[in-house]
Amino acid sequence: MKRQILYILSVFMIAACSLNAGSGATSGLIGGGIGYMIGRSTAPRERTTVREVVYTDNGASASRVNNLERTLARKDDEIADLQQDNRRLLKENQKLNSELRNLKLDVADLQKELREASKEKRQLKRNEVKHLIEDDGMK
């Protein structure tokens, strides 16, 4: 939509320049230049590869392109290695988290057993004290 509006504006600019300019050639140059600049500024940019950029960069040599391609391939290999390490570490992390959950459950079970054993111990002491009091009362 923006391009259409700019195109319409450029047509009106061409017409206005042709009415105001002294000669047809001058108005055509001015209008054409304005239209060209508007069209160029709104044109979509194409992605260029590394090879195209280097070749167009004032006659850079093919060896520079090869060096860049090797560097790019090396970086791609490094990325692949890091992704593989990341997957391995995630699996290891999941395994350790599972072990941690199991240990937490074991601790909870042991704490429950400890509470029950403490209750039994207190009950045994109460019973022992009760028997001692009864034994003293009988003598």
C-alpha positions in Angstrom: 0.0 0.0 0.0 2.8 2.4 0.9 4.5 1.7 -2.5 1.3 2.5 -4.3 0.8 5.8 -2.5 4.4 6.8 -3.2 4.0 5.8 -6.9 0.9 8.0 -7.2 2.7 10.9 -5.5 5.6 10.5 -7.9 3.2 10.7 -10.9 1.8 13.9 -9.5 5.3 15.3 -9.0 6.2 14.5 -12.6 3.0 16.2 -13.7 3.7 19.3 -11.5 7.3 19.5 -12.7 6.2 19.4 -16.3 3.8 22.2 -15.8 6.2 24.5 -14.0 9.5 23.7 -15.8 10.6 25.8 -18.7 11.1 22.9 -21.1 9.8 19.3 -21.4 13.3 17.8 -21.2 14.0 19.5 -17.9 10.6 18.4 -16.4 11.1 14.9 -17.6 14.6 14.7 -15.9 13.3 16.2 -12.7 10.2 14.0 -12.5 12.0 10.9 -13.6 14.7 11.4 -11.0 12.2 11.9 -8.2 10.2 8.8 -9.3 13.4 6.8 -9.5 14.5 7.8 -6.0 11.1 7.1 -4.5 11.0 3.7 -6.2 14.5 2.8 -5.1 14.0 3.8 -1.5 10.9 1.6 -1.2 12.2 -1.4 -3.2 12.7 -4.5 -1.1 16.3 -5.4 -0.3 17.6 -8.7 -1.5 19.8 -10.8 0.7 23.2 -11.3 -0.7 25.6 -14.1 0.0 29.1 -13.7 1.4 30.5 -14.6 -2.0 28.5 -11.9 -3.8 29.5 -9.2 -1.3 33.2 -10.1 -1.4 33.3 -10.2 -5.2 31.6 -6.9 -5.5 33.8 -5.3 -2.9 36.3 -3.6 -5.2 37.5 -6.9 -6.8 38.4 -8.9 -3.7 40.1 -12.1 -4.4 38.7 -15.6 -4.5 41.0 -16.7 -1.7 39.3 -14.2 0.6 36.0 -15.8 -0.3 37.4 -19.3 0.4 38.8 -18.1 3.8 35.4 -16.8 4.7 33.6 -19.9 3.6 36.0 -22.1 5.7 35.5 -19.8 8.7 31.8 -20.1 8.2 32.0 -23.9 7.9 34.1 -24.0 11.1 31.6 -21.9 13.0 28.8 -24.1 11.8 30.7 -27.2 13.1 31.2 -25.4 16.4 27.5 -24.6 16.6 26.7 -28.3 15.9 29.1 -29.4 18.6 27.6 -27.0 21.1 24.1 -28.1 20.3 25.1 -31.7 20.8 26.7 -30.8 24.2 23.6 -29.0 25.1 21.4 -32.0 24.4 23.7 -34.2 26.4 23.7 -31.8 29.3 19.9 -31.6 29.2 19.6 -35.4 29.4 22.1 -35.5 32.3 20.2 -32.7 34.0 16.9 -34.6 33.7 18.5 -37.7 35.1 19.9 -35.7 38.1 16.5 -34.1 38.7 14.9 -37.5 38.8 17.5 -38.7 41.3 16.9 -35.6 43.4 13.1 -36.2 43.4 13.7 -39.7 44.6 16.1 -38.6 47.3 13.5 -36.0 48.5 10.9 -38.8 48.7 13.3 -41.0 50.7 14.0 -38.1 53.1 10.3 -37.5 53.6 9.8 -41.2 54.3 12.7 -41.2 56.8 11.3 -38.1 58.5 8.0 -39.8 58.9 9.6 -42.9 60.4 11.6 -40.7 62.7 8.4 -39.0 64.0 6.7 -42.3 64.5 9.8 -43.7 66.4 9.9 -40.6 68.5 6.2 -41.0 69.4 6.8 -44.6 70.3 9.9 -43.7 72.4 7.9 -41.0 74.3 5.1 -43.5 74.9 7.5 -46.1 76.2 9.0 -43.5 78.6 5.5 -42.6 79.8 4.6 -46.2 80.4 7.9 -46.8 82.2 7.4 -43.8 84.4 3.8 -45.0 85.0 5.0 -48.4 86.0 7.7 -46.9 88.3 5.0 -44.8 90.0 2.7 -47.8 90.4 5.6 -49.9 91.8 6.5 -47.2 94.3 2.8 -46.9 95.2 2.5 -50.6 96.0 5.5 -50.8 98.3 
